């Protein structure tokens, strides 16, 4: 099976990055920062456009300014009052806003345990 790659235009060069190596994409002003294991790249493209392109490849929007790669997620922690934090392998954490909480259900194909987890 061939691994999907994305082309990222960065300072006049197009980087070919395997989607599985992308940890997250974070909005920063008019730019988006694509973070991967070996570094990062700054893009001048709206996060909403990037989200549409990368959603089929396992990147999930969890905040108006953040996408995370589901294959890098290690844990989801409840902070009470319907708030959650996603922790990536390596320890980086991202807040999950209520507008995108339902997207957490996309993280696993099967849920076992507390039925109330992620319910409204």
C-alpha positions in Angstrom: 0.0 0.0 0.0 1.4 3.4 -1.0 1.5 6.2 1.5 -0.2 9.4 0.7 2.0 12.5 0.3 1.2 16.2 0.4 3.1 18.9 -1.5 3.8 21.9 0.6 5.1 25.1 -1.1 7.7 26.6 1.2 10.0 29.5 0.2 10.0 28.7 -3.5 10.4 24.9 -2.9 7.8 22.2 -2.8 8.4 19.8 0.0 6.8 16.3 -0.3 5.7 15.2 3.1 4.1 11.9 4.0 0.7 12.6 5.6 1.5 10.2 8.4 4.5 12.4 9.4 2.2 15.5 9.9 1.5 15.9 13.6 -0.7 19.0 13.4 -1.6 22.1 11.5 -2.0 25.3 13.5 -3.4 28.7 12.4 -1.1 31.6 13.1 -2.5 34.9 11.8 -2.8 34.7 8.0 -0.6 31.6 7.9 -0.9 28.0 8.9 2.0 26.1 10.5 2.3 22.5 9.4 4.2 20.6 12.1 5.9 17.4 11.3 8.3 15.2 13.2 11.4 16.7 11.6 10.3 20.4 11.7 7.6 22.7 10.4 6.6 24.7 7.4 4.7 28.0 7.2 1.9 28.3 4.6 -0.2 31.2 3.5 -3.4 29.3 3.2 -6.5 29.4 5.4 -6.8 26.6 7.9 -10.3 25.8 6.6 -9.0 25.1 3.1 -6.2 22.9 4.5 -8.7 21.0 6.7 -10.9 20.2 3.7 -7.8 18.8 1.8 -6.4 16.8 4.7 -9.5 15.5 6.4 -9.7 12.4 4.2 -6.1 11.5 5.3 -6.9 11.5 9.1 -6.4 15.1 10.2 -9.2 16.1 12.4 -10.2 19.6 13.3 -10.4 20.0 17.1 -10.3 23.8 17.4 -10.9 26.7 15.1 -7.1 27.1 14.9 -5.9 23.5 15.0 -6.0 20.2 13.2 -4.3 17.1 14.6 -3.4 13.8 12.9 -5.4 11.1 14.5 -2.5 8.6 14.1 -0.4 10.8 16.5 -3.0 11.1 19.2 -2.0 9.2 22.4 -4.9 10.2 24.7 -7.9 12.4 25.2 -8.4 13.8 28.7 -11.6 15.2 30.1 -11.1 18.5 31.9 -14.6 18.6 33.3 -17.5 20.8 32.2 -17.4 19.3 28.7 -13.8 20.4 28.0 -11.2 18.1 26.6 -7.5 18.1 25.8 -5.8 15.9 23.1 -2.3 14.8 23.8 0.0 13.7 21.0 2.8 11.2 21.2 5.7 13.2 22.5 3.6 15.2 24.9 2.2 18.2 22.9 -1.3 19.1 24.0 -4.2 20.8 22.3 -7.4 22.1 23.7 -10.6 20.9 22.1 -13.3 23.5 21.8 -17.0 22.6 22.2 -17.7 23.5 18.5 -15.4 20.6 17.5 -15.9 18.1 20.3 -18.1 15.8 18.2 -15.0 15.3 15.9 -13.4 13.4 18.7 -15.7 10.5 17.9 -13.7 10.1 14.7 -10.6 9.1 16.6 -11.6 5.5 17.2 -13.6 3.1 15.2 -14.9 1.4 18.3 -15.4 2.9 21.8 -15.3 0.6 24.9 -16.1 1.8 28.4 -17.9 4.8 29.7 -20.9 5.5 27.4 -21.1 9.1 28.7 -17.7 10.0 27.4 -18.1 12.6 24.6 -21.8 12.7 25.1 -23.6 16.0 25.5 
